[in-house]
Amino acid sequence: MRAPSLFAACLSGLTSHRLLQNTEKNQGIYGVTAGDDILPPPPPIEVFPSDVVKAKPFVAESVNLQGGFTLLKGQVNVADVVGVANADLIPGKYEGGLKLWECAIDLLNTLRQEIQDGHLSFRGKRVLELGCGHGLPGIFACLKGASLVHFQDFNVEVLRSLTIPNVNSNLEHARARQSCMSDGGQMSKSNFLSPD
C-alpha cells in the first residue's frame, strides 16, 4: 500500500496553456496562437516531503504580513533549478513558481483579516493550494488549524527545491516560537501537515 501524499505535482488533465484565450485575436495568454504547436504539460508526479532537493543550504527571509504575522519565504535561484536565469515564465517548462508573487501576499493578508473578523476558520479543514510556489497560503492554513494541506505546482522542481523546504522551515519556526511561549503551550496536532 502506498503512503498518502502531502504534495502533488500536477493534476492529471490540466493544460495551463489553453486556459485563457483572447477570442478577439485568437491568441492565448502567452502569445501562442490557437493553431501553434503547444508543448504538453509535464506528467503528474506525486512528491513526498522526503523528496526535497538539498543541493544548497536553504536560506529563508521573513515576510511580514499585516497585523504583525510573519512567515518565511525561501530564496532559490531560478538558474539553479530550471537552468535559465531571470525568467518568470517559460511556457511548457517553468511557470513562475520560484517567484513570490504579490498576489500571494494579498491573499494572505485577506485570509488573516477574514479570520480576525470571524468570517473564516481553517480549523479541521482540508486545503488544496494550486500553483503553490512558496506555499505561503497553504502554510498559513496549516498554522491556523487546517487538518491537511496539499500543495500543487506545475513544476515538480519547484516542489522539491522550494515548497517542501519552505513548509519545513515555517513549521520548525512555528514550533520553536510555540516552545518559547511563557505558558508552555503546545501546538495542536491539527497544526501540522499530516497524511489522511
Phi, psi and chi 1 to 4 in degrees:
 res  aa     phi    psi   chi1   chi2   chi3   chi4
   1 MET       -  133.3 -176.9  171.5  152.3      -
   2 ARG   -76.8  144.3  -95.3  175.3   78.6  168.9
   3 ALA   -71.1  144.9      -      -      -      -
   4 PRO   -63.9  146.8   -2.6    6.6      -      -
   5 SER   -91.5  155.2   73.7      -      -      -
   6 LEU  -104.1  -24.6  -61.6  178.1      -      -
   7 PHE  -128.7  140.5  -57.0   91.2      -      -
   8 ALA  -129.9  132.6      -      -      -      -
   9 ALA   -78.7  -40.8      -      -      -      -
  10 CYS  -148.5  152.9  -72.8      -      -      -
  11 LEU   -92.1  129.5  -62.6  176.2      -      -
  12 SER   -61.3  140.3   60.8      -      -      -
  13 GLY    85.7   -5.9      -      -      -      -
  14 LEU   -79.3  121.1  179.9   65.9      -      -
  15 THR  -121.7  101.7   53.7      -      -      -
  16 SER   -69.3  -21.1   61.6      -      -      -
  17 HIS   -75.5  -13.6  -59.6  -70.3      -      -
  18 ARG  -119.7   17.5  -63.6 -142.3 -174.4 -114.3
  19 LEU   -69.3  -44.8  -70.5  177.7      -      -
  20 LEU  -118.3  124.1  -58.3  174.0      -      -
  21 GLN  -122.3  140.6  -68.4  -75.5  -33.2      -
  22 ASN   -92.0  103.4  179.5  -19.0      -      -
  23 THR   -68.9  -24.7   54.8      -      -      -
  24 GLU   -63.6  -42.6 -169.8  173.6  -56.4      -
  25 LYS  -108.9    0.7  -63.9  179.7 -178.7  177.9
  26 ASN    54.3   40.9 -163.5   27.7      -      -
  27 GLN  -124.6  137.3 -167.6  171.0   38.3      -
  28 GLY   -76.8  174.7      -      -      -      -
  29 ILE   -66.8  -16.9   58.8  171.0      -      -
  30 TYR  -101.1   11.7  -56.8  125.6      -      -
  31 GLY    79.1   17.2      -      -      -      -
  32 VAL  -100.1  124.4  178.0      -      -      -
  33 THR   -74.9  157.7   60.3      -      -      -
  34 ALA   -58.9  -27.8      -      -      -      -
  35 GLY   -85.7  -13.7      -      -      -      -
  36 ASP   -69.0  150.6  -70.6  -14.1      -      -
  37 ASP   -71.1  132.2  -70.6  -26.3      -      -
  38 ILE  -117.8  134.6  -63.9  177.9      -      -
  39 LEU   -64.2  140.0  -63.8  172.8      -      -
  40 PRO   -70.7  155.3   25.6  -32.6      -      -
  41 PRO   -67.6  160.3   25.6  -32.8      -      -
  42 PRO   -64.6  156.3   18.3  -25.9      -      -
  43 PRO   -68.2  151.1   25.5  -33.6      -      -
  44 PRO   -65.4  132.6    5.0   -4.8      -      -
  45 ILE  -132.6  131.5  -61.4  171.8      -      -
  46 GLU   -87.0  130.0 -163.2  166.5   20.1      -
  47 VAL  -119.5  134.5 -179.7      -      -      -
  48 PHE  -107.4  157.5  -64.6   92.3      -      -
  49 PRO   -54.6  -27.9  -27.0   34.4      -      -
  50 SER   -73.9   -9.5   59.4      -      -      -
  51 ASP   -84.6   14.6  -66.7  -20.7      -      -
  52 VAL   -63.7  143.3   66.9      -      -      -
  53 VAL   -90.5  125.5  173.4      -      -      -
  54 LYS  -117.2   47.1  -64.6 -178.9 -177.9  178.0
  55 ALA   -69.4  -39.8      -      -      -      -
  56 LYS  -131.1  157.8  -69.1 -173.4  174.9 -175.2
  57 PRO   -60.0  138.3  -17.0   25.5      -      -
  58 PHE   -79.5  124.9 -173.7   73.4      -      -
  59 VAL  -113.6  130.2  178.0      -      -      -
  60 ALA  -124.0  150.5      -      -      -      -
  61 GLU  -127.5  157.7   65.7 -178.5   42.8      -
  62 SER   -75.6  142.4  -64.8      -      -      -
  63 VAL  -118.6  111.7  175.4      -      -      -
  64 ASN   -90.8  122.6  -61.3  -45.5      -      -
  65 LEU   -99.7  167.7  -54.7  174.4      -      -
  66 GLN   -58.9  146.4  -65.1  171.1   -1.8      -
  67 GLY    82.1   10.4      -      -      -      -
  68 GLY    82.5    7.3      -      -      -      -
  69 PHE   -81.9  134.8 -164.6   83.6      -      -
  70 THR  -125.3  134.3  -59.2      -      -      -
  71 LEU  -120.7  167.3  -70.6  175.0      -      -
  72 LEU  -106.9  143.1  -58.3  173.6      -      -
  73 LYS  -125.0  135.4   78.7  170.1 -169.0   91.5
  74 GLY   -74.2  154.4      -      -      -      -
  75 GLN  -112.5  110.8  -62.8  175.2  -31.5      -
  76 VAL  -127.1  135.5  177.9      -      -      -
  77 ASN   -83.9  124.6 -173.1  -35.6      -      -
  78 VAL   -57.2  -41.0  175.2      -      -      -
  79 ALA   -62.3  -36.1      -      -      -      -
  80 ASP   -68.2  -31.0  -68.7  -18.4      -      -
  81 VAL   -93.5  -49.0  177.2      -      -      -
  82 VAL  -109.5   -2.6  -65.9      -      -      -
  83 GLY    80.2   12.0      -      -      -      -
  84 VAL  -131.6  131.1  177.5      -      -      -
  85 ALA   -87.3  148.0      -      -      -      -
  86 ASN    52.5   49.5  -58.9  -37.4      -      -
  87 ALA  -127.1  129.8      -      -      -      -
  88 ASP   -91.3  -21.4  -72.9  -20.7      -      -
  89 LEU  -155.1  127.8  176.7   70.3      -      -
  90 ILE  -132.0   99.6  -56.8  167.9      -      -
  91 PRO   -50.4  132.1  -27.2   35.7      -      -
  92 GLY    82.2   -9.0      -      -      -      -
  93 LYS  -126.2  -51.1 -178.7  173.7  179.2  161.3
  94 TYR  -139.4  125.3  171.2   66.2      -      -
  95 GLU  -111.4   24.5  -58.4  -68.3  -37.7      -
  96 GLY    86.1   14.9      -      -      -      -
  97 GLY   -70.5  -13.2      -      -      -      -
  98 LEU   -89.3   -6.2  -62.6  172.7      -      -
  99 LYS   -97.3  139.1  176.3  178.2  179.8  171.2
 100 LEU   -86.2  107.9  179.2   58.5      -      -
 101 TRP   -80.3  143.2  -63.7   89.9      -      -
 102 GLU   -58.3  -31.8 -172.8  176.3  -28.8      -
 103 CYS   -64.5  -26.8   59.2      -      -      -
 104 ALA   -66.6  -40.5      -      -      -      -
 105 ILE   -67.0  -42.2  -58.3  -59.9      -      -
 106 ASP   -60.1  -42.9  -66.4  -18.5      -      -
 107 LEU   -62.8  -45.0  175.8   59.0      -      -
 108 LEU   -59.1  -45.2  -73.8  166.5      -      -
 109 ASN   -63.7  -38.4  -74.3  -36.7      -      -
 110 THR   -66.9  -45.3  -60.7      -      -      -
 111 LEU   -60.7  -44.1  -66.8  172.2      -      -
 112 ARG   -60.5  -43.4 -168.2 -157.1   56.0   74.7
 113 GLN   -66.2  -40.5 -172.9   63.3   50.4      -
 114 GLU   -63.3  -38.6  -69.9  -67.3  -53.4      -
 115 ILE   -66.0  -45.9  -70.7  171.0      -      -
 116 GLN   -60.6  -37.6 -176.2  178.0  -14.0      -
 117 ASP   -80.0   -4.5  -66.9  -14.9      -      -
 118 GLY    81.4   15.1      -      -      -      -
 119 HIS   -94.4   -8.9  -59.9  -63.8      -      -
 120 LEU  -146.4  143.4  176.1   68.3      -      -
 121 SER  -143.9  135.4  172.4      -      -      -
 122 PHE   -94.9   -6.9  -75.7  110.1      -      -
 123 ARG   -52.8  118.1 -177.1  113.5   -2.8 -115.0
 124 GLY    76.1    1.4      -      -      -      -
 125 LYS   -82.9  156.0  -58.9  -69.3 -168.1  -63.1
 126 ARG  -102.9  129.8  -62.5  166.9   58.8  124.2
 127 VAL  -122.9  138.3  175.1      -      -      -
 128 LEU  -120.8  117.9  169.4   62.9      -      -
 129 GLU  -101.7  113.6 -175.5  179.6   -9.3      -
 130 LEU   -89.5  136.9  -61.4  172.5      -      -
 131 GLY    62.5   49.3      -      -      -      -
 132 CYS   -71.1  -35.3   62.7      -      -      -
 133 GLY    54.6 -114.7      -      -      -      -
 134 HIS   -65.2  -24.9  -75.2   80.7      -      -
 135 GLY    78.5   18.4      -      -      -      -
 136 LEU   -61.9  -44.0  -64.5 -176.5      -      -
 137 PRO   -61.3  -39.6  -28.3   38.1      -      -
 138 GLY   -66.0  -39.7      -      -      -      -
 139 ILE   -63.6  -43.6  -67.2  165.5      -      -
 140 PHE   -59.1  -45.4 -179.8   78.9      -      -
 141 ALA   -60.1  -41.6      -      -      -      -
 142 CYS   -61.4  -47.4  180.0      -      -      -
 143 LEU   -67.2  -23.0  -64.7  173.6      -      -
 144 LYS   -95.9   12.9  -67.6  -61.3 -177.3  179.2
 145 GLY   109.9    3.9      -      -      -      -
 146 ALA   -59.5  139.2      -      -      -      -
 147 SER   -81.1  -23.4   62.1      -      -      -
 148 LEU  -153.9  134.6  179.4   71.0      -      -
 149 VAL  -129.9  125.8  178.1      -      -      -
 150 HIS  -107.0  137.9  -76.7  -90.8      -      -
 151 PHE  -112.9  131.5  -63.8   88.0      -      -
 152 GLN  -127.0  137.8  179.9  -83.7  -21.6      -
 153 ASP  -145.8  156.1 -158.6  -83.6      -      -
 154 PHE   -61.2  -37.1 -177.4   85.3      -      -
 155 ASN  -107.7  124.5  -63.7   94.4      -      -
 156 VAL   -63.6  -30.8   70.5      -      -      -
 157 GLU   -63.4  -35.1  -63.8   86.9    3.9      -
 158 VAL   -64.6  -44.1  169.6      -      -      -
 159 LEU   -62.1  -44.9  -68.2  169.6      -      -
 160 ARG   -72.8  -38.8  -71.2 -179.4  176.8  145.2
 161 SER   -96.1  -18.0   62.8      -      -      -
 162 LEU  -127.5  -56.1  179.2   62.4      -      -
 163 THR   -62.2  -53.1  -50.1      -      -      -
 164 ILE   -60.9  -49.8  -65.5  171.5      -      -
 165 PRO   -61.4  -34.8  -20.1   29.2      -      -
 166 ASN   -69.2  -41.4 -149.6   41.4      -      -
 167 VAL   -61.4  -49.6  168.7      -      -      -
 168 ASN   -59.0  -44.1  -68.6  -22.5      -      -
 169 SER   -62.6  -44.2 -179.4      -      -      -
 170 ASN   -67.9  -39.1  -84.8  -80.2      -      -
 171 LEU   -69.5  -39.3  -66.7 -178.5      -      -
 172 GLU   -63.1  -41.7  -71.5  168.1   14.7      -
 173 HIS   -62.8  -42.6 -178.5   70.4      -      -
 174 ALA   -65.9  -41.1      -      -      -      -
 175 ARG   -62.8  -42.4  -73.0 -178.1 -166.2  115.9
 176 ALA   -64.5  -43.2      -      -      -      -
 177 ARG   -60.1  -44.9  -98.5 -166.0  -27.6 -123.5
 178 GLN   -62.8  -40.9 -170.7   71.1   22.4      -
 179 SER   -70.8  -21.1   68.3      -      -      -
 180 CYS   -85.1   -7.2  -68.9      -      -      -
 181 MET   -63.9  142.0  -68.1  176.7   58.8      -
 182 SER   -64.7  -28.8   60.4      -      -      -
 183 ASP   -82.9   -3.7   65.4   -1.7      -      -
 184 GLY    68.0   18.1      -      -      -      -
 185 GLY   -64.6  154.3      -      -      -      -
 186 GLN  -110.6  147.7  -63.4  -67.5  -41.2      -
 187 MET   -68.2  140.1  -66.7 -178.8   77.4      -
 188 SER   -68.9  157.2   68.1      -      -      -
 189 LYS   -57.4  -32.6 -175.5  177.4  179.5 -177.4
 190 SER   -71.4   -9.1   64.3      -      -      -
 191 ASN   -83.4   -3.6  -76.5   -7.9      -      -
 192 PHE  -108.9  147.0  -60.9   99.6      -      -
 193 LEU   -63.3  129.3  -69.0  175.1      -      -
 194 SER  -147.5  151.0   61.2      -      -      -
 195 PRO   -72.2  166.2   21.5  -27.2      -      -
 196 ASP   -54.7      -  -83.2  -22.5      -      -
